[in-house]
Amino acid sequence: MLPIQRVLLLLGLITLSFGFLIKEPKQAWGYVPVRSNASMFWWLYYADSPTQNFTKLPLIMWLQGGPGASGCGYGNFEEIGPLDTDLKPRRTTWLQAASVLFVDNPVGTGYSYVNDTLAYATDLSTVTSDMMVLLRKFFSCKTEFQKIPFYIFSESYGGKMAAAIALELHKAIQAGTIKCNFHGVALGDSWISPLDSVLAWGPYLYSTSFLDDKGLKEVTTAAKKILDAMNKREFKLATLLWSKAEDIIEENTNGVNFYNILTHDTTSNTALTSIASETAPFLKLFQRHVQSQNKDKLSDLMNGPIRKKLKIIPDHIKWGGQSKNVFMNMAEDFMKPAIAIVEDLLEANVNVTVYNGQLDLIVSTIGQEAWLRKLKWPKLKKFMAQKWQPLYAQPGSTETAAFHKTYDNLDFFWILKAGHMVPADQGDMALKMVKMVTHQDH
Protein backbone atom coordinates (compact mmCIF):
# COMPACT_ATOMS: atom_id res chain seq x y z
CA MET A 1 0.00 0.00 0.00
CA LEU A 2 1.31 3.47 -0.90
CA PRO A 3 1.95 5.91 1.99
CA ILE A 4 -0.90 8.25 0.95
CA GLN A 5 -3.34 5.33 0.76
CA ARG A 6 -2.28 4.24 4.25
CA VAL A 7 -2.89 7.76 5.58
CA LEU A 8 -6.35 7.97 3.97
CA LEU A 9 -7.31 4.60 5.43
CA LEU A 10 -6.25 5.68 8.92
CA LEU A 11 -8.21 8.91 8.60
CA GLY A 12 -11.31 6.94 7.56
CA LEU A 13 -11.65 8.67 4.21
CA ILE A 14 -13.55 7.15 1.33
CA THR A 15 -12.68 8.21 -2.23
CA LEU A 16 -15.60 8.72 -4.57
CA SER A 17 -15.41 7.97 -8.26
CA PHE A 18 -15.44 11.69 -9.07
CA GLY A 19 -12.39 12.33 -6.88
CA PHE A 20 -13.78 13.90 -3.71
CA LEU A 21 -12.86 12.66 -0.24
CA ILE A 22 -15.41 12.27 2.55
CA LYS A 23 -14.46 12.02 6.22
CA GLU A 24 -16.04 8.98 7.84
CA PRO A 25 -16.40 8.22 11.56
CA LYS A 26 -14.17 5.68 13.28
CA GLN A 27 -15.12 2.14 12.21
CA ALA A 28 -14.29 -1.52 12.59
CA TRP A 29 -15.59 -4.62 10.82
CA GLY A 30 -14.94 -8.31 10.58
CA TYR A 31 -16.21 -11.86 10.34
CA VAL A 32 -17.14 -14.26 13.12
CA PRO A 33 -17.32 -17.98 12.28
CA VAL A 34 -20.57 -18.80 14.09
CA ARG A 35 -20.44 -22.44 13.00
CA SER A 36 -17.81 -24.49 11.18
CA ASN A 37 -19.45 -23.79 7.79
CA ALA A 38 -21.04 -20.39 8.43
CA SER A 39 -19.56 -16.91 8.95
CA MET A 40 -21.34 -13.72 9.96
CA PHE A 41 -20.22 -10.21 8.96
CA TRP A 42 -20.45 -7.21 11.31
CA TRP A 43 -19.70 -3.52 10.81
CA LEU A 44 -19.30 -1.10 13.70
CA TYR A 45 -19.47 2.69 13.52
CA TYR A 46 -18.37 4.57 16.62
CA ALA A 47 -20.67 7.41 17.69
CA ASP A 48 -19.88 10.66 15.91
CA SER A 49 -21.31 13.31 18.24
CA PRO A 50 -19.81 16.82 18.14
CA THR A 51 -20.22 17.16 21.91
CA GLN A 52 -19.71 13.69 23.44
CA ASN A 53 -17.15 10.90 23.26
CA PHE A 54 -18.50 7.50 22.15
CA THR A 55 -17.96 6.16 25.70
CA LYS A 56 -20.70 8.52 26.92
CA LEU A 57 -23.24 7.31 24.35
CA PRO A 58 -25.02 3.95 23.95
CA LEU A 59 -24.31 1.16 21.47
CA ILE A 60 -27.15 0.10 19.16
CA MET A 61 -27.19 -3.13 17.15
CA TRP A 62 -29.41 -2.83 14.06
CA LEU A 63 -31.12 -5.93 12.65
CA GLN A 64 -32.74 -5.84 9.20
CA GLY A 65 -35.69 -7.91 8.07
CA GLY A 66 -36.31 -10.27 5.17
CA PRO A 67 -35.05 -12.65 6.34
CA GLY A 68 -32.14 -12.09 3.98
CA ALA A 69 -32.11 -8.27 3.81
CA SER A 70 -28.73 -6.77 4.72
CA GLY A 71 -28.36 -4.41 7.67
CA CYS A 72 -24.79 -3.57 6.58
CA GLY A 73 -26.24 -2.56 3.22
CA TYR A 74 -29.84 -1.39 3.44
CA GLY A 75 -30.03 -0.27 7.07
CA ASN A 76 -26.65 1.41 6.79
CA PHE A 77 -26.89 3.24 3.45
CA GLU A 78 -30.67 3.63 3.06
CA GLU A 79 -31.71 4.38 6.63
CA ILE A 80 -29.46 5.24 9.58
CA GLY A 81 -25.74 5.07 8.67
CA PRO A 82 -23.46 8.09 8.20
CA LEU A 83 -23.66 8.06 4.38
CA ASP A 84 -26.43 7.48 1.86
CA THR A 85 -26.18 5.44 -1.35
CA ASP A 86 -24.58 8.44 -3.09
CA LEU A 87 -21.96 8.40 -0.30
CA LYS A 88 -23.20 11.79 0.87
CA PRO A 89 -23.54 12.56 4.61
CA ARG A 90 -26.93 11.71 6.13
CA ARG A 91 -28.35 14.54 8.21
CA THR A 92 -30.34 12.19 10.46
CA THR A 93 -27.75 9.47 11.00
CA TRP A 94 -28.12 7.66 14.33
CA LEU A 95 -24.39 8.12 14.94
CA GLN A 96 -25.32 11.49 16.44
CA ALA A 97 -26.86 9.60 19.35
CA ALA A 98 -25.08 6.23 19.49
CA SER A 99 -22.45 3.90 18.15
CA VAL A 100 -24.11 1.52 15.70
CA LEU A 101 -23.33 -2.13 15.06
CA PHE A 102 -24.75 -3.50 11.81
CA VAL A 103 -24.88 -7.29 11.47
CA ASP A 104 -25.77 -9.26 8.36
CA ASN A 105 -27.94 -12.03 9.73
CA PRO A 106 -29.08 -14.78 9.35
CA VAL A 107 -25.96 -16.36 7.85
CA GLY A 108 -25.98 -15.98 4.06
CA THR A 109 -27.38 -12.42 4.26
CA GLY A 110 -25.41 -9.53 2.75
CA TYR A 111 -21.69 -10.25 3.19
CA SER A 112 -22.33 -13.12 5.60
CA TYR A 113 -22.07 -16.53 4.00
CA VAL A 114 -22.28 -20.29 4.32
CA ASN A 115 -19.99 -22.87 2.73
CA ASP A 116 -22.57 -25.63 2.87
CA THR A 117 -26.18 -25.48 1.67
CA LEU A 118 -27.21 -27.33 4.83
CA ALA A 119 -25.84 -24.51 6.99
CA TYR A 120 -28.62 -21.98 6.35
CA ALA A 121 -30.80 -21.25 9.37
CA THR A 122 -34.25 -22.81 9.16
CA ASP A 123 -35.74 -21.46 12.39
CA LEU A 124 -35.55 -18.71 14.98
CA SER A 125 -33.60 -20.92 17.37
CA THR A 126 -30.65 -21.25 14.96
CA VAL A 127 -30.72 -17.53 14.13
CA THR A 128 -30.53 -16.78 17.86
CA SER A 129 -27.76 -19.23 18.70
CA ASP A 130 -25.64 -17.90 15.81
CA MET A 131 -26.08 -14.34 17.08
CA MET A 132 -25.06 -15.38 20.59
CA VAL A 133 -21.75 -16.62 19.17
CA LEU A 134 -21.23 -13.28 17.40
CA LEU A 135 -22.12 -11.14 20.43
CA ARG A 136 -19.93 -13.21 22.73
CA LYS A 137 -17.00 -12.68 20.37
CA PHE A 138 -17.78 -8.99 19.79
CA PHE A 139 -17.95 -8.01 23.46
CA SER A 140 -14.89 -10.07 24.35
CA CYS A 141 -12.87 -8.32 21.62
CA LYS A 142 -14.37 -4.83 21.93
CA THR A 143 -14.08 -4.57 25.71
CA GLU A 144 -14.62 -0.78 25.56
CA PHE A 145 -18.30 -1.54 24.89
CA GLN A 146 -18.89 -3.95 27.78
CA LYS A 147 -20.10 -1.24 30.16
CA ILE A 148 -21.77 1.03 27.60
CA PRO A 149 -25.61 0.74 27.51
CA PHE A 150 -26.47 -1.70 24.70
CA TYR A 151 -29.76 -1.71 22.77
CA ILE A 152 -31.07 -3.83 19.93
CA PHE A 153 -33.13 -1.94 17.32
CA SER A 154 -34.81 -3.77 14.49
CA GLU A 155 -37.14 -3.61 11.52
CA SER A 156 -39.69 -6.02 10.06
CA TYR A 157 -38.61 -9.70 10.35
CA GLY A 158 -35.60 -8.32 12.20
CA GLY A 159 -38.01 -7.56 15.05
CA LYS A 160 -38.96 -11.19 15.41
CA MET A 161 -35.27 -12.11 15.47
CA ALA A 162 -34.45 -9.22 17.82
CA ALA A 163 -37.04 -10.34 20.39
CA ALA A 164 -35.63 -13.87 20.52
CA ILE A 165 -32.03 -12.61 20.57
CA ALA A 166 -32.84 -10.13 23.35
CA LEU A 167 -34.32 -12.85 25.55
CA GLU A 168 -31.36 -15.16 24.99
CA LEU A 169 -28.91 -12.32 25.61
CA HIS A 170 -30.67 -11.46 28.89
CA LYS A 171 -30.27 -15.09 30.00
CA ALA A 172 -26.61 -15.18 28.91
CA ILE A 173 -25.81 -12.03 30.90
CA GLN A 174 -27.48 -13.51 33.98
CA ALA A 175 -25.49 -16.72 33.50
CA GLY A 176 -22.27 -14.70 33.13
CA THR A 177 -21.44 -16.02 29.63
CA ILE A 178 -21.59 -12.59 27.95
CA LYS A 179 -20.34 -9.34 29.43
CA CYS A 180 -22.45 -6.43 28.25
CA ASN A 181 -24.74 -3.75 29.66
CA PHE A 182 -28.00 -4.69 27.92
CA HIS A 183 -30.70 -2.03 28.31
CA GLY A 184 -33.50 -3.08 25.98
CA VAL A 185 -34.91 -3.99 22.58
CA ALA A 186 -36.89 -1.95 20.03
CA LEU A 187 -39.21 -3.73 17.61
CA GLY A 188 -39.88 -1.64 14.51
CA ASP A 189 -42.79 -2.57 12.19
CA SER A 190 -42.08 -6.07 13.42
CA TRP A 191 -43.34 -9.40 12.21
CA ILE A 192 -44.10 -10.48 15.81
CA SER A 193 -47.57 -11.81 15.05
CA PRO A 194 -47.84 -12.53 11.31
CA LEU A 195 -51.47 -13.62 11.65
CA ASP A 196 -52.55 -10.37 13.30
CA SER A 197 -50.78 -8.46 10.53
CA VAL A 198 -52.49 -10.48 7.80
CA LEU A 199 -55.93 -10.15 9.40
CA ALA A 200 -55.46 -6.36 9.51
CA TRP A 201 -54.70 -6.00 5.79
CA GLY A 202 -58.34 -5.90 4.64
CA PRO A 203 -59.68 -3.48 7.28
CA TYR A 204 -56.66 -1.18 6.89
CA LEU A 205 -56.93 -1.00 3.08
CA TYR A 206 -60.72 -0.58 3.29
CA SER A 207 -60.39 2.30 5.77
CA THR A 208 -57.84 4.05 3.52
CA SER A 209 -59.99 3.68 0.36
CA PHE A 210 -57.85 1.08 -1.40
CA LEU A 211 -60.57 -1.61 -1.26
CA ASP A 212 -64.29 -1.53 -1.94
CA ASP A 213 -66.75 -3.97 -0.37
CA LYS A 214 -66.03 -6.65 -2.98
CA GLY A 215 -62.26 -6.27 -2.56
CA LEU A 216 -62.55 -6.38 1.22
CA LYS A 217 -64.52 -9.62 0.99
CA GLU A 218 -61.86 -11.21 -1.25
CA VAL A 219 -58.96 -10.16 1.01
CA THR A 220 -60.86 -11.27 4.14
CA THR A 221 -61.55 -14.68 2.56
CA ALA A 222 -57.84 -15.08 1.75
CA ALA A 223 -56.89 -14.07 5.30
CA LYS A 224 -59.30 -16.61 6.79
CA LYS A 225 -57.62 -19.39 4.81
CA ILE A 226 -54.33 -18.38 6.44
CA LEU A 227 -56.05 -18.38 9.83
CA ASP A 228 -57.33 -21.93 9.20
CA ALA A 229 -53.85 -23.14 8.25
CA MET A 230 -52.38 -21.50 11.36
CA ASN A 231 -55.02 -23.14 13.58
CA LYS A 232 -53.92 -26.48 12.14
CA ARG A 233 -50.26 -25.51 12.70
CA GLU A 234 -49.57 -25.93 8.97
CA PHE A 235 -47.02 -23.11 8.91
CA LYS A 236 -45.54 -23.70 5.45
CA LEU A 237 -49.03 -23.81 3.93
CA ALA A 238 -49.83 -20.57 5.79
CA THR A 239 -46.79 -18.96 4.14
CA LEU A 240 -47.93 -20.13 0.70
CA LEU A 241 -51.43 -18.73 1.36
CA TRP A 242 -49.85 -15.46 2.58
CA SER A 243 -48.22 -15.08 -0.84
CA LYS A 244 -51.57 -15.72 -2.56
CA ALA A 245 -53.27 -13.16 -0.30
CA GLU A 246 -50.74 -10.56 -1.41
CA ASP A 247 -51.53 -11.38 -5.04
CA ILE A 248 -55.22 -10.72 -4.33
CA ILE A 249 -54.35 -7.39 -2.68
CA GLU A 250 -52.22 -6.33 -5.64
CA GLU A 251 -55.03 -7.18 -8.06
CA ASN A 252 -57.65 -5.25 -6.06
CA THR A 253 -55.53 -2.15 -5.31
CA ASN A 254 -53.70 -1.70 -8.60
CA GLY A 255 -50.45 -2.75 -6.92
CA VAL A 256 -50.48 -0.90 -3.59
CA ASN A 257 -47.03 -0.60 -2.02
CA PHE A 258 -46.88 -2.95 0.96
CA TYR A 259 -44.20 -0.78 2.59
CA ASN A 260 -45.85 2.62 2.20
CA ILE A 261 -49.37 2.86 0.86
CA LEU A 262 -48.84 6.42 -0.42
CA THR A 263 -45.77 5.68 -2.58
CA HIS A 264 -45.50 3.87 -5.89
CA ASP A 265 -44.55 0.18 -5.78
CA THR A 266 -41.65 -0.34 -8.17
CA THR A 267 -41.47 -4.11 -7.60
CA SER A 268 -42.20 -6.11 -10.72
CA ASN A 269 -43.40 -9.70 -10.57
CA THR A 270 -43.23 -10.26 -14.31
CA ALA A 271 -40.25 -12.59 -14.05
CA LEU A 272 -42.27 -14.94 -11.85
CA THR A 273 -45.68 -14.91 -13.50
CA SER A 274 -44.82 -17.68 -15.93
CA ILE A 275 -43.33 -19.96 -13.26
CA ALA A 276 -45.74 -22.75 -12.40
CA SER A 277 -44.04 -24.57 -9.56
CA GLU A 278 -44.43 -25.28 -5.87
CA THR A 279 -41.79 -22.67 -5.04
CA ALA A 280 -43.28 -19.83 -7.12
CA PRO A 281 -45.31 -18.29 -4.22
CA PHE A 282 -42.21 -18.27 -2.00
CA LEU A 283 -40.15 -16.72 -4.78
CA LYS A 284 -42.76 -13.98 -5.13
CA LEU A 285 -42.49 -13.27 -1.41
CA PHE A 286 -38.72 -13.12 -1.70
CA GLN A 287 -38.95 -10.72 -4.62
CA ARG A 288 -41.42 -8.43 -2.87
CA HIS A 289 -39.80 -8.36 0.55
CA VAL A 290 -36.07 -8.93 0.09
CA GLN A 291 -35.02 -8.48 -3.53
CA SER A 292 -36.89 -5.17 -3.69
CA GLN A 293 -34.53 -3.88 -0.97
CA ASN A 294 -31.41 -5.01 -2.84
CA LYS A 295 -31.82 -2.26 -5.41
CA ASP A 296 -29.40 -2.08 -8.35
CA LYS A 297 -27.82 1.11 -7.02
CA LEU A 298 -27.27 -0.36 -3.55
CA SER A 299 -26.04 -3.66 -4.99
CA ASP A 300 -23.55 -1.85 -7.25
CA LEU A 301 -22.31 0.15 -4.26
CA MET A 302 -21.90 -2.89 -2.00
CA ASN A 303 -20.27 -5.05 -4.67
CA GLY A 304 -18.09 -2.17 -5.89
CA PRO A 305 -16.63 0.67 -3.77
CA ILE A 306 -17.68 -0.75 -0.38
CA ARG A 307 -16.32 -4.20 -1.10
CA LYS A 308 -12.99 -2.62 -2.12
CA LYS A 309 -12.93 -0.53 1.03
CA LEU A 310 -13.59 -3.47 3.37
CA LYS A 311 -10.89 -5.65 1.75
CA ILE A 312 -11.87 -8.82 3.66
CA ILE A 313 -14.85 -10.11 1.64
CA PRO A 314 -13.95 -13.54 0.17
CA ASP A 315 -13.60 -13.55 -3.61
CA HIS A 316 -16.42 -16.06 -4.11
CA ILE A 317 -18.93 -14.04 -2.04
CA LYS A 318 -21.19 -11.51 -3.73
CA TRP A 319 -23.15 -9.15 -1.47
CA GLY A 320 -26.73 -10.48 -1.41
CA GLY A 321 -25.75 -13.51 -3.49
CA GLN A 322 -27.11 -16.02 -0.96
CA SER A 323 -30.12 -14.01 0.24
CA LYS A 324 -32.67 -16.03 -1.74
CA ASN A 325 -31.46 -19.22 -0.06
CA VAL A 326 -31.68 -17.51 3.34
CA PHE A 327 -35.30 -16.60 2.67
CA MET A 328 -36.37 -19.95 1.24
CA ASN A 329 -34.81 -21.92 4.10
CA MET A 330 -36.84 -19.95 6.66
CA ALA A 331 -40.20 -20.66 4.92
CA GLU A 332 -41.43 -22.93 7.72
CA ASP A 333 -40.72 -20.20 10.29
CA PHE A 334 -42.35 -17.19 8.60
CA MET A 335 -45.84 -17.40 10.06
CA LYS A 336 -44.93 -18.56 13.58
CA PRO A 337 -45.76 -15.91 16.19
CA ALA A 338 -43.31 -14.48 18.72
CA ILE A 339 -45.84 -12.93 21.14
CA ALA A 340 -44.80 -15.31 23.93
CA ILE A 341 -41.19 -14.15 23.56
CA VAL A 342 -42.25 -10.53 24.08
CA GLU A 343 -44.22 -11.64 27.15
CA ASP A 344 -41.10 -13.31 28.56
CA LEU A 345 -39.06 -10.16 27.92
CA LEU A 346 -41.58 -7.99 29.78
CA GLU A 347 -41.80 -10.46 32.65
CA ALA A 348 -37.99 -10.45 32.88
CA ASN A 349 -38.11 -6.62 33.22
CA VAL A 350 -36.33 -6.10 29.89
CA ASN A 351 -37.30 -2.75 28.35
CA VAL A 352 -39.38 -3.33 25.21
CA THR A 353 -40.16 -0.59 22.69
CA VAL A 354 -42.61 -1.14 19.85
CA TYR A 355 -42.68 1.42 17.03
CA ASN A 356 -44.69 1.47 13.82
CA GLY A 357 -45.18 3.59 10.72
CA GLN A 358 -48.69 4.92 10.03
CA LEU A 359 -48.50 4.14 6.29
CA ASP A 360 -47.15 0.59 6.60
CA LEU A 361 -49.39 -2.13 5.16
CA ILE A 362 -47.35 -5.32 5.56
CA VAL A 363 -47.19 -4.71 9.33
CA SER A 364 -49.92 -2.15 9.94
CA THR A 365 -50.31 -0.37 13.26
CA ILE A 366 -53.75 -1.88 13.89
CA GLY A 367 -52.16 -5.33 13.52
CA GLN A 368 -49.53 -4.37 16.08
CA GLU A 369 -52.25 -3.13 18.43
CA ALA A 370 -54.02 -6.49 18.03
CA TRP A 371 -51.10 -8.61 19.24
CA LEU A 372 -50.24 -6.15 22.01
CA ARG A 373 -53.77 -6.68 23.38
CA LYS A 374 -53.05 -10.43 23.55
CA LEU A 375 -50.03 -10.06 25.84
CA LYS A 376 -50.34 -12.07 29.04
CA TRP A 377 -48.54 -9.39 30.99
CA PRO A 378 -49.94 -8.39 34.38
CA LYS A 379 -49.39 -4.68 33.69
CA LEU A 380 -51.08 -4.66 30.27
CA LYS A 381 -54.32 -3.05 31.52
CA LYS A 382 -52.39 -0.18 33.04
CA PHE A 383 -50.41 0.23 29.81
CA MET A 384 -53.59 0.30 27.73
CA ALA A 385 -55.15 2.85 30.10
CA GLN A 386 -52.37 5.37 29.40
CA LYS A 387 -53.23 8.34 27.21
CA TRP A 388 -51.38 8.79 23.92
CA GLN A 389 -48.98 11.74 24.11
CA PRO A 390 -48.22 13.75 20.93
CA LEU A 391 -44.56 14.12 19.92
CA TYR A 392 -42.92 16.76 17.73
CA ALA A 393 -39.86 15.96 15.63
CA GLN A 394 -38.19 19.35 16.09
CA PRO A 395 -38.15 21.84 18.98
CA GLY A 396 -40.74 24.54 18.38
CA SER A 397 -42.67 22.49 15.80
CA THR A 398 -46.46 22.44 16.07
CA GLU A 399 -46.96 19.51 13.69
CA THR A 400 -47.61 16.19 15.40
CA ALA A 401 -44.96 13.73 14.22
CA ALA A 402 -45.87 10.75 16.41
CA PHE A 403 -47.88 9.51 19.36
CA HIS A 404 -46.28 7.78 22.33
CA LYS A 405 -47.59 5.62 25.14
CA THR A 406 -45.52 4.17 27.99
CA TYR A 407 -45.96 2.21 31.19
CA ASP A 408 -43.25 0.51 33.21
CA ASN A 409 -40.95 -1.33 30.74
CA LEU A 410 -43.19 -1.13 27.63
CA ASP A 411 -43.24 1.78 25.15
CA PHE A 412 -45.21 2.18 21.92
CA PHE A 413 -44.58 4.84 19.27
CA TRP A 414 -46.94 5.52 16.37
CA ILE A 415 -44.83 7.34 13.77
CA LEU A 416 -46.98 9.47 11.47
CA LYS A 417 -46.31 9.82 7.72
CA ALA A 418 -43.93 6.85 7.86
CA GLY A 419 -44.16 3.49 6.16
CA HIS A 420 -42.40 0.22 6.96
CA MET A 421 -38.91 1.80 6.94
CA VAL A 422 -39.50 4.46 9.58
CA PRO A 423 -35.97 6.01 9.62
CA ALA A 424 -35.98 6.36 5.81
CA ASP A 425 -39.40 8.05 5.77
CA GLN A 426 -39.22 10.17 8.94
CA GLY A 427 -35.56 10.53 9.85
CA ASP A 428 -35.99 13.36 12.36
CA MET A 429 -38.71 11.60 14.33
CA ALA A 430 -36.81 8.30 14.25
CA LEU A 431 -33.74 10.02 15.69
CA LYS A 432 -35.84 11.69 18.38
CA MET A 433 -37.32 8.29 19.26
CA VAL A 434 -33.82 6.80 19.59
CA LYS A 435 -32.86 9.57 22.00
CA MET A 436 -36.04 9.00 24.02
CA VAL A 437 -35.54 5.23 24.21
CA THR A 438 -31.90 5.65 25.23
CA HIS A 439 -32.78 8.42 27.74
CA GLN A 440 -30.99 11.27 25.93
CA ASP A 441 -34.03 13.42 25.11
CA HIS A 442 -33.92 16.35 27.50
N, C-alpha and C positions, 0 to 999 in steps of 0.2 A: 504494500500500500504506500502511495506517495505521501510525503509529509503533510501537504495541504489537505489531502483526503482524511488523514488521521485526525487532524485538527477539527475539520468539519464534523466528523463522527463524534468526537468528544463534546463538541458544542451542542450536539443534537440538532444539526441543521439538515434539512432535506432539500435537495436541488430539484427544481422543477424543470420540465422539458424546455421551457422558454428562458431558462438561465437565472431566475431569481432564487434567492435563498430565504427560507422561512425558519425562524427560531422555534424549536419544539421544546416542550418541557422534558425534564429528566424522565428516562424510561428504562425498562428492562423487559426481557422476554425470554422464552425458552420452552422446552418440551419436558414433560414428565411422562415416563413410561408407566402407565397405570396398570397395565397387565403385560405379559410377555410379548404379546402381538398387537398391542394398542398403545398409542402415544397421544397425549393431549397437549395442545398448544395454549400458552397463556401470554398475555401482554399487559404489562403494568405501566401506568402513567402516574407519576408522583403529582400530588396537588400543586397547582400553579397559581396560588393566591398572591396578590400584590402586597398583602398585609400580614400573612401568617405562614410560618414554616409548615411543611407537610406533617410534622410530628404533632402539630396542634389541631389537625383536621382529621376526620374519619377516613377509613378505607371502605370503598364500595366495590363489591364484585357484581358485574352485570352479566345476566344470563339471557340469551336470546331465545326465541321460540323455534317453531318448525314442527317437530324436531328436525334439525339439519341446517337451520339458519345460523349464520356466523356472527357472534358477538364482536369478534376482532375485526370483522368487516362491516356488517350493517350497523350494529349498535355504535361502533366507533365512528365511522365516517358519515353515517346518515343521521345519527341521533345525538350522541352526547360527548363524543371525543373532541380533542382540541382542533381538528381540521375537518373540513367537509370533503366531498369527493373531488372537488377542484383543488384540494390542498390549500384552501384558504381558511384563515382562523374562524372558528365558530364563536359567535358572541355569547351564546348560552351554554357553553361547555360546562359539564359538571366538575371539571378540574378546578373551577373557582371555589368549590365548596368541599372537595374531597379528592383523595387519590382514587384512581379507578383501575380495577383489575378486570380485564376482559378475558373470558375463557371460551374457547371453541369446544362446546360439548353438545351432545354426546360424542364419543370418539367417532371420527370420520367426518365431522363437521368442519367447515372452513379449512384451516391448515392442520387440524388434528387428523390422524389417520389410523387405519388398521392394516396389518400385513396378512390378515387371514379373514376370509369372508364370514367365518363363524364367530369373529370377534366383535361384531356390531352388537350394541345393546339392544335387547328385545323387551325390556321392561324398566320401570322406574327404579327398581332395586339395584340393577346393574349400573344405571346412570348415577345413582347416589353413591354406591361403593367406589366407583371410579373417581368421583369428585372428592371423596374423602382422602384418597391416595394423593391427589393433587394438592389439596389444602394442607395436608400433613407435611408434604415436601415444601410447599411455598412458605409456610410459617416457620419451618425449621431453618430454611435458608435465609429468608428475609426477616431476621429477628427484630428489626426496627419496627415491624408492624404488629408484633405480638401483643403490645399493650394499647395500641391505637384502637378506638371503637370501630368494629367491623360490622358492616351491613351487607345483606344480599338484596339487590334490586333486580327485577325481572320483567319480562314481557311475554304475553301469550302462553305458549306451551312451556316457556321458560319459568313461568309462575308455578306450574305444577311441579317441575323439577326443583325449583327453589324451595318450595314448601317441604318436600321430602329431604332435601339436602340440609335445610335449616334444622329440622328435627334431629337428623343424624349428627349434625355438628354439635348441637346442644348436648346430646348424650356423650359425644366424644370428649367434649370439654369437661363435663362432669367426671368422666372416667380418667381424665388426665392424659389422654392419648394425643390431643392437639392443644397447643398453647395459642390461644387467641382470645380477644376481648369482644365476643360476639354480642351485638346489641339489638339485632332484629332483622326481619325480612319484609320486603315490600313486593306485593303481588300485583303487577300491572296488567290490566286487560287479560286476566289469567284464565287458562283452561282448567280451572279447579273442578268445576262440575259441568262437563260437556253436555249432559242431558238438559240441565237448566238453561244453558246457552241456546241449544237447538230449539227447545220449546218456546223460547222468547223471540225467535226470528219472525214468526208470523205476526204476533201482536205488535212488535216494534215496527216492522215494515208497514203494517196497516195504519198505525198511528201517525206515521210520517208520510202517508200518501204514496207509498210505493206499491201497495197491493189494494185491489178492490175486493169485494166480498168473495168473488169466485177464486181469485188468487189466494186469499187468506185460507179458504177451504182446502185448496190443493196443498199449500205449505203445511197446514195443520195436519192433514192426512199423512203427509210424508214424515212429519215429526212423530206422529203416533206410532208409525211403524218402527221408528228408532226406539221409542219408549218400550214397545213390545219386545224387541230384541234385547234391550238392556234388562228388562224384567226376567228374561230367560237366561241372562248372563252370557249371551252370544255376542261377545264384544267385537269380534272381527266383522260379523254380519252388520252390527250397528255402525261400524266405520264405513262399510260399503253403502249402507242406506243413507248415511250422512252425506256422502258424495252425491248420491242421487237427489237428495233434498236440496243441495246447492244448485244442481242443474235446474230443478223446478223453480227455484228463486230467480236464477238468471233469466229463464224464459219469461217469467211473469213481470220482471222489473226492468227489462231491456238491459240486463247486465249491470245491476247495482254493484258498487264497489264494497266488498265485504269488510274492508278496512276503514273506509270513510265514506258514508253514504252520499256525501255532497261532492265527492271528487270522481273524476272519470276513471273507470277500471281499464287499465291498459293490458291486462292479462288476456292472452289469446289461447283458446283451447282447440284451435283448428288442427294442430298437429296430432291431437288425440281423438278427434271425432271419428276417424275411420278405423280406430283400433277396436276390434271386437274380441276382448279377452277378459279373463277373470281379474287381471291386474289393472285394467283400464280405469276403473273408478278411483283406485288408490293413486294412480299416476296423475289423474286430474287433480286430486287433492294436493299432491306434491307440487304440481305446476302452479296452482292457485296460491298456496300458502308458504312455499319455500323458494321455488324457482323464480317467482315474481319478485322476491327480495334480492336475488342474485342478479341484479340488472347488469347489462353489458358494460356500462360505464364503471360500475363498482368492480365487476369481475376483471376488467382490463387493468384497473388500478391495483387490485390485490395480486394479480398474476404478473404485473409489470413492475412499476416503481417500488411498491411496498415489498414485494418479494425480494427485489435486489437490495433494498435497505436492510431487511432482516437477516439475510445471508445464511440462515440455518435451515431453510425449508428444503427437505430432500428433493432431489431432481425429479423423482417419479411422482411427486405429489403436486397436484394442481389444486389451487384454492377452490373449494366447492365441488371438487371432482367426485367425492364419495357421498355427497349429501343425499342423493336419491336413495342410495342403499341404507343410509341412516334412517330416513323417513319410512321406507318400506318395511324395515325390520322391526319398527315400533308399532306396526299396524294393529296388533292385538291389544296394545296399551292405550291407544288414542282415547277411547270413550270411557275408560275407567275413571271414576271420580276420586278426588283427593280431599273431600270435605273432612273426613275423619283425621287426616294429617293436620289440617288447620286447627281442628278441635284440640288435638294433642299439644300443638304449639301454644295455644292460648292457655290450656290447663297447666303447661310447664312454665307459665309466666314469660314466655318469649314475646317480644313486641311484634305484632303483626299489623302491617299497613296494607290495605286494599285500595287501589286507585284505578279509575276507569274513564275512558274517553266517551263523551256524550254521543259522538257520531259513529261509534264502532258498532258494526253489525255482528261480526263473527262471535264476539264476546260482548254483548250489549249490557248496559248498566242494569236493566231490569232483570236480566239473567243472573247477574252478580248479586243483586238484592235477594233473588229467590234462594240461592244456596246459603247466603248469610243467615236467612231466616231459619234454615234447617240446622244451624249449629247447635249441638248439645253442650252449650257453654253456660254455666250458671249465671253469668253476668249479662247474657244476651238481652234480656228484657230491659235492663238499665241502659244498655247501649242503644237499643232501638228507641227508647224514650227520649234520647238526647235530641235537641233541636239542631238542624243543619245551620252552620255558620257560613256566611258568604266570605270569599277570599278575593283579594285583588292582586294581580300579578306584579304591579309596580306601585311604589309609594305615591300617594296622591291620586291614584286612579279611581274613578267612580264606576267603572265597568266590572261587573261580577265576572271573575275568571274561573271560579270553582266554588263548590260547596264542600264543607268538611264536617265530619262528625267523629267524636272520639269518646271513649270511655275505657278507663283502666288501660289494658295493653292492646286494644284494638282501635285502629283508625280507618276511616273510609273517606276518600277524596273523589268527588265527581268533578272531572275536568271538562269544562265547557269548550265547545268549538274544537274539540280534539277527537281524532279517530283512534284506531288501534295502537298506533305509534305515537303516544302522547308527547314525548320530548321533541319529535320531529314536527308535530303540528302546533304545539303550544310550549315552545322552549322556555319562555320566561316563567310561566306558571309551574312547569315541571321542575325548574331550578328552585323556585320558591318552596315547592313541596319537599324537595330533597333537604333544604335547609331546615324546614319545620320538623321533618322526621328525625333528622340528626341533631336537633336542638340547637340550631345556629340562627334561627329567625328571631331577631330581637326588635 
